[in-house]
Amino acid sequence: MTSLAYAVHVSPMQPLASAALPPRPDSGPMLWSPLSTTIVYGPREAVLVDPGLTTEQGAAVAKWAAGFGRTITGIYVTHAHGDHWYATGPVREQFPDVQVWATAETVAEMARTTPGGQPNPFWTAAFPGLIGDTPLIAQAVPEDGLEVDGQSLVPHAAGHTDTEHTTFLHVPSLDLVVSGDVIYNQVHQYLSEAGEHGIQSWLRAIDAVAAINPTTVVAGHKNPDRGDQASIIGDTRDYLHAAAEAFAEATSRREYFETMVRRFPAWLNPGIAWLTAVGRWAE
Ligand SMILES: [Zn+2]
């Protein structure tokens, strides 16, 4: 049987424009989290997952992917958030023949959040001049699924996690889950869109990953110094339980932010806890 392999490219943290958000209470930097792009490859073919956000990130991903010397047949997008797919254009400049796939529900969500093929205003305010046009070229995953050199890659709908209609990609022959934002790897988790029931939905999605019992989980946002061990499934769950408590008890942005930073001191990018707080409390 043909065996597959995988590798991960992590786009580094990226500063947000200072006008995009109120300053952090501890005066720390506002950064976007490190973003994982995964390549799953066989002897001849490869598929990329989540090509990144900025034009520069996409060019770096394309250069990295070309180094594997495989035919890149497609790009799979795990969910509609722009940080995971707006760099599709620069990647396709290097690989013009690639298909772009997402689940039908995710494609609809991508269309809803990029009217007219323009990036959502949140992203252009946060990263002015750094993001190209975002024409929607993703198609629904074909009914017979995705393959690399005859080995299957299986998308799983995960519902609401850090946004609507998210998914993760299971690669059975590698015992691998490429999790998108269903699982994080010790990076503060984005919960601005959680509403009343978002955390419960996200916990169910985590259970769905755990039920597969993967050996390896590549998180959409990972600390680049850490490996891809499956213990991050439990870490992501712990963070959500803590966030649910903080949502119930905190009375201000600042209180939520300080609680989460105190409880998860080793996790990267507290700025995302602040982004969550700003989305959740008026002040
Ligand atoms: Zn993300």
Residues whose N, C-alpha, C, O or C-beta is under 5 A from the ligand:
A	BS01	ZN	H81 D83 D181
